[in-house]
């Protein structure tokens, strides 16, 4: 998966999550309407990535808030911070594999 394709997909997921959060702040709960789509996306991601990659991606999207939280970090074995940006996440996830190409 190229960086451009990966960025496009992650941005779609981020935009959908933002829309759902914004609606919730206005008192509109869209979770029941998006449950099936979220489950389908989750299932597809689990088939594309191995367990470690999937957990890393989920962490980056939901704990690190799509890279926006600078105080939430991950370090490699040498103590260097990794996955600060979507580009670094892509490099980290796809370092030794080629998928969907």
Backbone as numpy.savetxt, mean C-alpha at the origin, in Angstrom:
# Nx Ny Nz CAx CAy CAz Cx Cy Cz
6.38 -5.69 -12.29 5.52 -4.52 -12.29 6.43 -3.29 -12.29
6.19 -2.41 -13.22 7.03 -1.22 -13.30 6.68 -0.24 -12.18
7.57 0.67 -11.92 7.30 1.71 -10.91 6.08 2.51 -11.30
5.93 2.82 -12.57 4.78 3.60 -13.04 3.47 2.85 -12.77
3.42 1.56 -13.08 2.22 0.75 -12.83 1.93 0.65 -11.33
2.98 0.40 -10.56 2.84 0.27 -9.11 2.32 1.57 -8.50
2.90 2.69 -8.91 2.48 4.00 -8.40 1.02 4.27 -8.74
0.63 3.96 -9.96 -0.76 4.14 -10.38 -1.71 3.34 -9.49
-1.40 2.07 -9.26 -2.27 1.23 -8.44 -2.34 1.71 -6.99
-1.20 2.05 -6.42 -1.18 2.51 -5.03 -1.93 3.83 -4.91
-1.78 4.72 -5.88 -2.51 5.99 -5.85 -4.01 5.79 -5.94
-4.47 4.79 -6.70 -5.90 4.48 -6.77 -6.42 4.03 -5.41
-5.67 3.14 -4.76 -6.07 2.66 -3.44 -6.09 3.81 -2.44
-5.07 4.66 -2.49 -4.98 5.80 -1.59 -6.16 6.76 -1.80
-6.47 7.05 -3.04 -7.58 7.97 -3.35 -8.91 7.40 -2.85
-9.11 6.10 -3.01 -10.33 5.47 -2.53 -10.42 5.55 -1.01
-9.32 5.27 -0.33 -9.30 5.37 1.14 -9.56 6.79 1.60
-8.98 7.76 0.91 -9.19 9.17 1.27 -10.66 9.55 1.11
-11.28 9.12 0.02 -12.70 9.42 -0.21 -13.56 8.83 0.90
-13.26 7.61 1.29 -14.02 6.95 2.35 -13.85 7.68 3.68
-12.60 8.08 4.00 -12.34 8.82 5.25 -13.04 10.18 5.24
-12.97 10.87 4.11 -13.61 12.19 4.01 -15.12 12.08 4.19
-15.72 11.09 3.58 -17.17 10.89 3.73 -17.51 10.57 5.18
-16.69 9.75 5.82 -16.94 9.39 7.22 -16.90 10.62 8.12
-15.96 11.53 7.82 -15.88 12.78 8.60 -17.13 13.63 8.45
-17.83 13.45 7.34 -19.08 14.18 7.10 -20.30 13.41 7.61
-20.04 12.29 8.27 -21.13 11.50 8.83 -21.70 10.46 7.89
-21.00 10.19 6.80 -21.45 9.19 5.83 -20.53 7.99 5.91
-21.09 6.85 6.26 -20.30 5.62 6.38 -20.42 4.81 5.09
-19.35 4.80 4.31 -19.35 4.09 3.04 -18.76 2.68 3.15
-18.39 2.28 4.36 -17.69 1.00 4.52 -18.49 -0.18 3.99
-19.80 -0.17 4.18 -20.61 -1.28 3.68 -20.62 -1.34 2.16
-20.48 -0.19 1.50 -20.50 -0.14 0.04 -19.17 -0.55 -0.57
-18.09 -0.36 0.19 -16.76 -0.64 -0.36 -16.16 -1.94 0.14
-16.86 -2.64 1.04 -16.34 -3.88 1.63 -15.93 -4.91 0.59
-16.78 -5.18 -0.38 -16.49 -6.20 -1.38 -15.31 -5.81 -2.27
-15.26 -4.57 -2.66 -14.14 -4.11 -3.50 -12.83 -4.20 -2.72
-12.85 -3.81 -1.45 -11.65 -3.90 -0.63 -11.21 -5.34 -0.44
-12.16 -6.24 -0.25 -11.83 -7.67 -0.11 -11.25 -8.22 -1.40
-11.77 -7.80 -2.54 -11.25 -8.27 -3.83 -9.83 -7.77 -4.05
-9.59 -6.51 -3.74 -8.24 -5.94 -3.88 -7.27 -6.67 -2.96
-7.70 -6.90 -1.73 -6.86 -7.60 -0.76 -6.51 -9.01 -1.26
-7.48 -9.71 -1.78 -7.28 -11.06 -2.31 -6.28 -11.03 -3.48
-6.45 -10.09 -4.38 -5.53 -9.98 -5.52 -4.11 -9.67 -5.07
-3.97 -8.75 -4.11 -2.64 -8.42 -3.61 -1.96 -9.63 -2.98
-2.74 -10.45 -2.28 -2.17 -11.65 -1.66 -1.72 -12.67 -2.70
-2.30 -12.63 -3.90 -1.88 -13.54 -4.96 -0.68 -13.00 -5.75
-0.52 -11.70 -5.75 0.61 -11.09 -6.46 1.87 -11.13 -5.61
1.73 -10.90 -4.31 2.87 -10.80 -3.42 2.97 -12.00 -2.50
4.20 -12.31 -2.07 4.35 -13.32 -1.03 3.94 -12.68 0.30
3.92 -13.47 1.36 3.41 -12.98 2.64 4.20 -11.78 3.16
5.52 -11.84 3.07 6.36 -10.73 3.55 6.08 -9.45 2.76
6.01 -9.57 1.44 5.74 -8.40 0.60 4.36 -7.82 0.89
3.38 -8.70 1.03 2.02 -8.26 1.32 1.96 -7.52 2.66
2.60 -8.07 3.68 2.61 -7.42 5.00 3.34 -6.08 4.95
4.43 -6.01 4.19 5.17 -4.76 4.05 4.32 -3.71 3.34
3.66 -4.11 2.27 2.79 -3.19 1.53 1.64 -2.70 2.40
1.01 -3.61 3.12 -0.09 -3.23 4.01 0.39 -2.27 5.08
1.55 -2.55 5.65 2.13 -1.65 6.65 2.33 -0.26 6.05
2.90 -0.19 4.85 3.20 1.10 4.23 1.91 1.87 3.94
0.89 1.17 3.49 -0.36 1.85 3.15 -1.12 2.31 4.39
-1.22 1.46 5.40 -2.12 1.76 6.51 -1.43 2.26 7.77
-0.26 1.76 8.10 0.45 2.25 9.29 1.24 3.52 8.96
1.92 3.50 7.83 2.71 4.66 7.41 1.86 5.65 6.60
0.59 5.35 6.43 -0.37 6.21 5.73 0.14 6.61 4.34
0.43 5.60 3.54 0.89 5.79 2.17 2.14 6.68 2.11
3.02 6.49 3.09 4.29 7.21 3.13 4.24 8.58 3.77
3.07 9.01 4.23 2.94 10.36 4.78 3.47 10.51 6.21
3.52 9.43 6.97 3.95 9.52 8.38 5.46 9.28 8.47
6.19 10.36 8.71 7.65 10.25 8.78 8.11 9.64 10.10
7.25 9.63 11.11 7.62 9.07 12.41 7.41 7.55 12.47
6.81 6.96 11.44 6.62 5.52 11.35 7.67 5.01 10.36
8.60 4.19 10.87 9.73 3.80 10.03 9.96 2.29 10.04
10.71 1.85 9.04 11.17 0.46 8.94 12.65 0.53 8.60
13.43 -0.35 9.20 14.86 -0.36 8.94 15.29 -1.72 8.39
16.34 -1.70 7.56 16.89 -2.96 7.06 17.84 -3.52 8.12
18.49 -4.62 7.80 19.37 -5.31 8.75 20.54 -4.43 9.20
20.92 -3.46 8.37 22.04 -2.56 8.71 21.59 -1.31 9.46
20.30 -1.19 9.74 19.79 -0.04 10.47 19.45 1.15 9.61
19.45 0.97 8.29 19.09 2.06 7.37 17.58 2.08 7.17
17.01 3.27 7.22 15.57 3.38 6.99 15.25 3.03 5.54
14.21 2.25 5.35 13.76 1.84 4.02 12.29 2.18 3.85
11.84 2.18 2.62 10.42 2.39 2.28 9.89 3.74 2.73
10.71 4.77 2.60 10.24 6.12 2.95 9.29 6.67 1.90
9.52 6.30 0.66 8.72 6.81 -0.46 8.16 5.64 -1.26
7.27 5.94 -2.17 6.71 4.89 -3.00 7.79 4.27 -3.89
8.76 5.10 -4.31 9.86 4.58 -5.12 10.70 3.59 -4.32
11.00 3.94 -3.07 11.77 3.04 -2.21 10.97 1.77 -1.88
9.68 1.92 -1.69 8.83 0.75 -1.43 8.86 -0.19 -2.63
8.71 0.35 -3.82 8.74 -0.45 -5.04 10.07 -1.18 -5.14
11.15 -0.48 -4.95 12.48 -1.09 -5.03 12.63 -2.20 -3.99
12.14 -1.96 -2.78 12.23 -2.94 -1.70 11.40 -4.18 -2.01
10.18 -3.99 -2.48 9.29 -5.12 -2.76 9.74 -5.94 -3.96
10.31 -5.28 -4.96 10.64 -5.95 -6.21 12.14 -6.15 -6.41
12.92 -6.09 -5.35 14.38 -6.17 -5.46 14.85 -7.43 -6.16
14.28 -8.56 -5.82 14.78 -9.82 -6.36 13.77 -10.59 -7.19
12.67 -9.94 -7.58 11.66 -10.68 -8.32 11.14 -9.85 -9.48
10.51 -10.50 -10.40 9.84 -9.83 -11.51 8.44 -10.43 -11.60
7.44 -9.58 -11.39 6.04 -10.02 -11.45 5.31 -9.25 -12.53
4.35 -9.88 -13.12 3.43 -9.21 -14.05 4.14 -8.53 -15.21
5.27 -9.05 -15.63 5.95 -8.46 -16.80 6.13 -9.50 -17.87
